[in-house]
């Protein structure tokens, strides 16, 4: 991590002037590069260049208010120095945390789309182009989230996006309507670690989340949309286990060929051989259904992945073998795909 400079971060002073002015803070930058070799098989043979490279830079600023509250500012940059997202988090001690977020997918139920243990990536995240539909809630949108302090192992989260689908905007501006009939979105989640004072349950985590998108054009056959997720993870020494279910109600009510819902279930297991080496297996299955069940049979998409990861200081070597059946919810033979990926990651 490289120190850039000392700066005075005062972006919050206007709204928090009644509390105190902000003290000078630090700005730092971290980053890394991922290099991969992708080998497709089955009905998705390798074409073109299999060598991939991805670069990531993250700028972080932090400071402290006179009353002891702290704030953090993060800007993430992806390949070709392209802007990805940013967020400001104010940690308010016993009052919890407040986060203003421009869509980094870490807020609301988007953080629960697939919490299964893995050595490297989620099964669907290996470049196969699965087309799988996951819960996302307000996560990809500009949103505000509040997180309560953890009490007796329970943490509550609430998040709201004023206009689902709108573009991110700079300060003193606005995006205009996102179009369509979508309006505000709301998420609520709960995480519970019911250890009950026993060591064997210290690695147990239960999580549940829900989302609603308000739609204003219900007379044309579009109802409010809903999403939900619930699951469990358990760490037992070097072994981690997980299982979860999620669902999406699209709100579509127009024609029998419209997609009405998605139902997902997932599980995973990982094993830390030692501090540097880990292996995992993960599976994620998603079923698509229509407004008129007789219009077409529901289609099931299934993806699974075996993974190995080895870490050497700031370098990581990863391998994954992944398969997907009925990618994009299509049953034709060429939508069954498999691939192997070897990746080297260097962090600085």
LINDA-V602446 format. One record per residue. PSI is psi as a letter, one per 30 degrees, with the letter a starting at -180 (999 if undefined). NEAR is the number of other ideal C-beta (glycine too) atoms within 10 Angstrom. D_LAST is the distance of its C-alpha to the last C-alpha in whole Angstrom. Layout:
# LINDA-V602446
PSI NEAR D_LAST
PSI NEAR D_LAST
This chain:
# LINDA-V602446
k 10 6
k 8 8
k 9 12
e 11 14
l 7 17
k 9 20
l 12 22
j 11 25
j 20 25
g 15 28
f 14 28
f 19 30
e 14 32
e 7 35
f 9 35
g 18 35
e 11 37
f 5 39
d 15 37
l 14 35
l 12 33
k 21 29
l 13 28
k 11 25
a 19 22
k 14 18
k 17 16
l 14 12
k 15 9
l 13 6
a 15 6
l 16 6
k 13 9
k 17 12
k 14 15
l 18 18
j 13 22
k 17 24
j 13 28
k 17 30
a 13 34
b 13 37
g 13 38
i 17 35
l 9 34
k 12 31
k 7 32
b 5 30
j 7 27
f 14 25
k 9 22
l 14 19
k 9 16
k 13 14
k 15 11
k 16 10
k 15 10
k 15 11
k 16 13
k 16 14
l 18 17
l 16 20
a 21 23
k 16 26
l 19 30
f 11 33
g 10 34
f 11 31
k 19 29
l 17 25
k 21 24
k 17 20
k 19 20
k 17 17
k 18 17
k 17 15
k 18 15
a 13 15
k 12 16
h 6 17
h 8 16
k 9 19
k 11 19
d 16 19
l 18 20
l 17 20
l 20 22
k 17 23
k 17 24
j 18 26
j 18 27
h 18 30
b 11 31
f 5 34
f 12 34
a 16 31
k 18 29
k 16 29
k 20 27
j 16 27
k 25 25
h 19 25
h 20 25
g 18 21
g 16 24
f 14 23
l 27 26
a 31 30
f 26 30
f 26 28
f 23 25
g 26 28
e 24 29
j 23 27
g 19 26
k 23 27
k 21 25
l 24 23
f 25 21
d 22 19
l 20 20
l 21 24
e 29 27
g 25 27
g 18 23
g 24 23
g 16 25
f 22 28
h 14 29
e 25 31
g 16 33
k 25 33
k 20 34
l 21 32
k 25 32
f 20 30
b 31 33
f 27 31
e 25 28
f 19 27
l 29 29
k 20 29
l 26 30
k 15 31
k 24 30
k 15 31
k 20 30
l 14 33
l 13 32
k 13 32
k 8 36
h 9 37
g 16 34
k 14 35
k 17 33
k 16 34
k 22 32
k 14 34
k 27 33
k 17 35
j 29 34
e 15 37
j 18 37
k 23 36
f 16 34
l 17 34
l 12 31
k 14 29
l 12 30
l 6 30
l 5 31
g 5 35
a 8 35
l 10 36
f 13 36
l 10 39
k 11 40
f 15 38
l 9 42
a 12 43
g 16 45
k 23 41
b 18 41
l 15 39
k 26 37
k 18 37
k 27 35
k 17 36
l 25 34
k 15 34
k 19 32
k 17 34
i 17 33
i 12 37
f 15 36
g 11 40
g 6 39
k 9 38
e 7 36
f 10 36
g 14 36
f 13 32
g 16 30
k 18 33
k 19 32
k 16 34
k 20 33
k 17 35
l 25 35
l 18 37
k 26 37
k 19 40
k 22 40
k 15 43
k 17 45
f 12 48
h 13 50
f 13 51
f 7 54
g 10 53
g 13 52
j 19 48
l 13 48
k 15 45
k 18 42
k 16 41
l 27 38
l 18 37
k 27 35
k 17 36
a 21 34
k 15 34
l 18 31
k 16 31
k 16 29
j 10 31
b 8 30
f 12 27
k 13 29
k 21 28
l 16 31
k 21 31
k 15 34
l 22 34
k 13 37
l 24 36
l 17 39
k 23 39
j 17 42
f 20 42
f 22 45
k 17 47
g 13 50
d 10 52
l 11 53
f 12 53
f 11 50
k 16 47
k 17 45
e 19 46
l 18 43
k 22 40
k 16 40
k 21 37
k 15 36
l 25 33
l 17 33
l 26 30
k 17 29
l 22 26
k 15 27
j 18 24
e 12 25
a 8 23
f 8 20
f 13 18
k 14 20
l 22 22
l 18 24
l 23 26
k 18 29
k 28 29
k 16 32
k 27 33
k 17 36
k 25 37
k 16 41
k 22 42
l 18 46
l 19 48
e 17 50
j 12 53
f 11 52
f 7 55
e 13 54
k 13 51
k 11 50
k 15 47
k 17 44
k 14 41
k 25 38
k 18 36
k 27 33
l 18 31
k 27 28
k 16 28
l 24 24
k 17 22
k 22 18
k 16 17
k 15 14
j 8 13
b 8 10
g 10 7
k 12 9
k 18 12
k 15 15
k 20 18
k 16 21
k 25 24
j 16 27
k 24 29
k 19 32
k 27 34
k 16 38
h 20 39
k 22 36
g 15 37
h 19 40
k 13 41
f 12 44
l 10 44
e 8 43
g 10 40
g 20 38
j 17 38
l 22 34
l 18 32
l 22 29
k 15 27
k 23 23
k 15 20
k 20 17
k 13 14
k 19 10
k 13 7
k 15 4
999 11 0
